Amino acid sequence: MSDEVVLSCDNVSRTFVVGAGFMNRGRAFKAVDRVSLSIRRGETLAIVGESGSGKTTLARMLLGVLPPSEGTIAIGGKPIDGYDRLSLARVVQPIFQDPYSSLNPRKTVEQIIEAPLIVHGTAAADRTARVRRMMDSVGLSLRLIHSYGNQLSGGQRQRVAIARALVMQPAIVVCDEPTSALDVSVQAQILNLLVDLRQEFNLTYVFISHDLGVVDYIAADIAVMYLGQVIEYGKAANVLRHPQHPYTKVLLGSVLSPDPDQGLPDVQMKGGFPDIINPPSGCRFHPRCPSSLPLCAVEEPAARVTANGMAKCVLVASGSHA
C-alpha cells in the first residue's frame, strides 16, 4: 500500500431543498453534513450506515454527479471541479448495486464493456483487445462476448459491470452495494474478484455497504454515517472489534448470527429512524441512543480522537477503548 492520498473530502456538505413551488421557497436540509475523509492509493474505505444516512449522496459527489454545496473534494490533490467530465471518468468509475438494471438490455457484453472506450476515442483495434483482456480479468468466458444481459446470471452481469468500470483503468472505483442484489454464494465470488482486481490494478475502492461482514472482509478503513454525518471513523479492524460510538455498537449488535440457536439480535435502539429534513437537536442519535444523557439533546458532540481514530460522542473517552 502507498501513503499517497488519492481522494479526500474536506468539510463536504450537500444541501437539498424540498417542497419548493409557487409562493413556497421550500425547506433546506443537509443530506451530507461536514464530512471529512481521505483514502490512500490501493486501499478500501467502507462507508456504512442505515438507509437515509447520506452514503449514496456522498458517493454521487465523489463521482462528480452532484457538486458539494460546501467543502472540497480532491482527487490526486486536484479539486474535483477542476476536472472536465471525460477526464474525471478516466480517474473514477462506479459499480452499482443492481446488475439487472445497470446494464443496457439492448447491448451485448462486448458493446457494454466497449462503450467507455468509444466515448474516449480509443481506436477500434485496441478496443477489441482491451475488451477481451478485461473479460478475462473479471472471469467472463469469451463465449459470452455476443450475449445480452437477459442471457446472463446475476453474477455474470455484475462481472460485466465491473469490466465496464475498469476498462478505462481508473484509479478509484466507487462501489455502491455491489453485492447486495446477489445470492450469498455469488456475493463471495464477487468480493474475492474485487479483492484480486484491487491488487492486480492497484485500485482504490470506496465501498458503500450495510453489511458489516462484507466490510470486515474488504475494507482497511471505515466511516460510519448517521443522518448525513460521519460519527465514527478509523481502521476497520479496530472499529468493528472495539466500537466507540453507541450507534456503531448498535449496528454491530444487530448483525444476524449464522447460528439459528442464537435467535434474533436485540437491537436496543429506541424509536424509529428520525426525519432527515428535521434532524434532532444536539447529538442526532440521542433520541434512539440506549446511553443518552440530558446533555446529548442540547449539545452537538465534537469529534474526539480515540484509539480507533475518531468518534463524535460525549461518552467517548479520548485515546482509549470504550
ABEGO torsion letter per residue (X at the ends): XBABBABBBBGBBBBBBBGBBBGBAEBBBBABBGBBBBBBBGBBBBBBEBBGAGAAAAAAAAAGABBBABEBBBBGGBBAAABBAAAAAAABBBBBABAAAABBAABBAAAAAAAAAAAAGBBAAAAAAAAAAAAAAAGBBAAAAABBAAABBAAAAAAAAAAAAAAAGBABBBBBGAAAABBAAAAAAAAAAAAAAAAAAGBBBBBBBABAAAAAAABABBBBBBGGBBABBEBAAAAAABBABAAAAAAAAABBBABAAAEBBBAGBBEBBBBAABBBBEBAAAAABAABBAAAAABBBBBBBBAAGBBBBAABBBGBBX
